[in-house]
Amino acid sequence: MPAAASRRWLVDGSNVVGSRPDGWWRDRRAAFARMAEELDHFAGAGDDEVTVVFDGGPLPPVSGSRVRVVCADSADDRIVELASADADPSSLTAVTSDRALAERVRRTGATVMGAGSFRRRLDDAGRHVP
């Protein structure tokens, strides 16, 4: 069976973290770090290219190097900048459930997947890091 083609993901990290009411708001920084770690495992398992953008300051280093972690004052604006500057935005899938951000990203040529759908994809694939 041929290997699945790798995909390119641009993840609204705050939106994906917020899609599950698991108490993440008690320690946003730790929740963001857990998400980055989980995405690192996801990227490695599928050989996907993943960039995650969070609102706020820097996070502790991610143990692997398969995910690019970006922190910005405005994650939405940074996501649009990254998609707009990409040489092939049509090959990107942006992950967000923010309707306004989704529309802005679609105008760059990227596709959009909802945060809940992506969260279920992570869980169904068994890549959830406790």
C-alpha positions as CSV (number, residue, x, y, z in Angstrom):
1,M,0.0,0.0,0.0
2,P,1.5,3.4,-1.0
3,A,2.2,5.9,1.8
4,A,-0.3,8.7,2.3
5,A,0.8,12.0,1.0
6,S,2.0,14.5,3.6
7,R,-0.2,17.5,4.2
8,R,0.6,21.1,5.2
9,W,-1.3,22.4,8.2
10,L,-1.6,26.0,9.6
11,V,-3.2,25.6,13.0
12,D,-5.0,28.3,15.1
13,G,-3.7,26.7,18.3
14,S,-5.8,28.8,20.7
15,N,-8.9,27.8,18.8
16,V,-8.1,24.1,18.8
17,V,-7.3,24.1,22.5
18,G,-10.5,26.0,23.2
19,S,-12.6,23.4,21.3
20,R,-12.5,21.1,24.3
21,P,-13.7,22.3,27.7
22,D,-11.1,20.4,29.7
23,G,-10.1,23.2,32.1
24,W,-7.4,24.6,29.7
25,W,-8.2,28.1,30.9
26,R,-6.8,27.4,34.3
27,D,-3.3,27.3,32.7
28,R,-3.3,28.5,29.1
29,R,0.5,28.3,28.8
30,A,0.5,24.6,29.8
31,A,-2.4,23.9,27.6
32,F,-0.7,25.5,24.6
33,A,2.5,23.6,25.4
34,R,0.5,20.3,25.5
35,M,-1.1,21.2,22.1
36,A,2.3,21.9,20.6
37,E,3.6,18.5,21.8
38,E,0.5,16.7,20.5
39,L,0.9,18.4,17.1
40,D,4.6,17.4,17.1
41,H,3.6,13.7,17.4
42,F,0.9,14.2,14.8
43,A,3.4,15.7,12.4
44,G,5.9,12.9,12.9
45,A,3.3,10.1,12.6
46,G,2.0,11.4,9.3
47,D,5.1,13.2,8.0
48,D,2.9,16.3,7.8
49,E,4.2,19.8,7.9
50,V,2.6,21.7,10.8
51,T,2.8,25.3,11.9
52,V,0.8,26.2,15.0
53,V,0.1,29.8,15.9
54,F,-0.8,30.9,19.5
55,D,-1.9,34.2,20.9
56,G,0.6,35.5,23.5
57,G,4.2,35.1,24.5
58,P,6.7,32.3,23.9
59,L,6.1,28.8,25.1
60,P,8.6,26.3,26.6
61,P,10.5,24.5,23.8
62,V,8.7,21.6,22.1
63,S,10.6,18.3,22.6
64,G,10.6,17.5,18.9
65,S,11.3,19.6,16.0
66,R,8.5,18.6,13.6
67,V,6.2,21.4,14.4
68,R,6.8,25.1,14.0
69,V,5.5,27.1,16.9
70,V,4.7,30.7,16.4
71,C,3.5,33.1,19.1
72,A,1.9,36.4,18.1
73,D,0.1,39.4,19.6
74,S,-2.7,38.6,17.0
75,A,-2.6,34.9,16.0
76,D,-5.4,35.6,13.5
77,D,-3.4,38.2,11.7
78,R,-0.2,36.1,11.8
79,I,-2.1,33.1,10.3
80,V,-3.3,35.3,7.4
81,E,0.2,36.7,6.9
82,L,1.7,33.2,6.8
83,A,-0.9,31.9,4.3
84,S,-0.6,35.1,2.2
85,A,3.2,34.8,2.1
86,D,3.2,31.1,1.3
87,A,4.5,30.1,-2.2
88,D,1.6,27.6,-2.6
89,P,-1.3,28.6,-0.3
90,S,-3.6,26.1,-2.1
91,S,-1.6,23.3,-0.5
92,L,-2.3,24.6,3.0
93,T,-5.1,23.6,5.3
94,A,-5.8,26.1,8.0
95,V,-7.5,24.8,11.1
96,T,-9.9,27.2,12.8
97,S,-13.5,27.6,13.7
98,D,-13.3,31.4,13.8
99,R,-15.6,32.3,10.8
100,A,-13.9,35.7,10.1
101,L,-10.5,34.1,10.2
102,A,-11.6,31.2,8.0
103,E,-12.9,33.7,5.4
104,R,-9.7,35.7,5.4
105,V,-7.6,32.5,5.0
106,R,-9.8,31.2,2.2
107,R,-9.1,34.5,0.3
108,T,-5.4,33.5,0.3
109,G,-6.3,30.3,-1.6
110,A,-5.9,27.9,1.4
111,T,-8.6,25.5,2.5
112,V,-10.1,25.5,6.0
113,M,-11.0,22.7,8.5
114,G,-12.9,23.4,11.7
115,A,-11.1,23.1,15.0
116,G,-13.5,20.4,16.3
117,S,-13.1,18.3,13.2
118,F,-9.3,18.5,13.5
119,R,-9.4,17.8,17.2
120,R,-11.4,14.6,16.5
121,R,-8.9,13.7,13.7
122,L,-6.1,13.9,16.3
123,D,-8.1,11.8,18.8
124,D,-9.3,9.2,16.2
125,A,-5.8,8.8,15.0
126,G,-4.7,7.9,18.5
127,R,-2.2,10.6,18.6
128,H,-3.6,12.3,21.8
129,V,-0.9,13.0,24.3
130,P,-2.2,13.0,27.9
